[in-house]
Amino acid sequence: MGNIKIEENKICPKCGKTEGQNNFGFNRSGTQRCRCKECGCTYTLEPKRRAYPEEVRGLAIKEFYAGVSGRGVGKIHGMSGSNVYNWIKKNRSGVDK
């Protein structure tokens, strides 16, 4: 008999089936991709989150309001200035006026 490998975590997010889930290469961050034979949906098993921690976001927003430019804040923390500007926009919309 051949090796039958059953992986419990391979569940299609679209149709919910566990049978017919094949490996489908790797994404750019190196995590395993899968494809469902039933519906053709491709998905990542355990996607890596590429988000900055809330502490860094809060500190960047405080520095921006203290007078440092968005680009300057980005240089200090080693990130893009557009990240800082996007966080400022989100923070403004969440604040009651």
C-alpha positions in Angstrom: 0.0 0.0 0.0 1.1 3.6 -0.6 1.7 6.1 2.0 -1.6 7.8 2.9 -0.9 11.1 4.5 -3.9 12.7 6.2 -3.4 16.2 7.4 -6.1 17.5 9.8 -5.5 21.2 9.1 -6.2 21.0 5.4 -9.8 22.3 5.2 -10.9 24.3 2.2 -12.1 27.8 3.4 -14.6 28.0 0.5 -16.4 24.6 0.5 -15.2 23.2 3.8 -14.1 19.8 2.4 -11.1 17.9 3.9 -10.7 15.4 1.1 -8.9 16.3 -2.1 -6.6 19.0 -0.7 -3.3 19.0 -2.6 -0.1 20.9 -2.0 0.1 23.8 -4.5 3.6 25.3 -3.9 4.7 28.1 -1.6 3.8 31.7 -1.4 6.4 34.6 -1.3 6.9 34.3 2.5 7.6 30.6 2.2 4.4 29.1 3.7 2.6 26.2 2.1 -0.2 26.8 -0.3 -3.0 24.2 -1.0 -5.6 23.7 -3.7 -9.0 22.1 -3.4 -9.8 19.5 -6.1 -13.6 20.1 -5.6 -13.9 23.9 -6.0 -10.4 24.9 -7.2 -9.8 27.3 -4.4 -6.2 28.0 -3.5 -5.4 29.0 0.1 -2.5 29.2 2.6 -2.4 26.9 5.5 -0.9 29.2 8.1 -0.5 32.6 6.7 2.1 34.9 8.3 0.8 38.2 9.5 2.9 41.2 8.4 1.6 43.8 10.7 3.4 46.2 13.0 2.6 45.9 16.8 0.2 48.3 18.3 3.0 49.8 20.4 4.9 50.8 17.3 1.8 52.3 15.7 0.9 54.3 18.8 4.5 55.6 19.2 4.6 56.6 15.5 1.3 58.5 15.8 2.6 60.3 18.9 5.8 61.3 17.2 3.9 62.6 14.2 1.7 64.7 16.3 4.8 65.9 18.3 6.1 67.5 15.1 8.1 64.9 13.3 7.2 64.4 9.6 5.6 61.1 8.5 8.7 60.4 6.4 10.9 61.2 9.4 8.9 58.8 11.6 9.3 56.1 9.0 13.0 56.6 8.9 13.3 56.4 12.7 11.4 53.1 12.8 12.7 51.6 9.5 9.4 51.6 7.7 7.7 53.4 4.9 6.3 56.9 5.5 3.1 55.9 3.8 2.5 53.5 6.7 2.5 56.3 9.1 0.2 58.5 7.0 -2.3 55.6 6.6 -2.3 55.1 10.4 -2.9 58.8 10.9 -5.9 58.7 8.5 -7.3 55.7 10.3 -6.8 57.4 13.7 -8.5 60.5 12.6 -11.6 58.7 11.3 -11.9 56.8 14.6 -11.7 60.0 16.8 -15.0 61.7 17.7 -15.1 65.3 16.7 
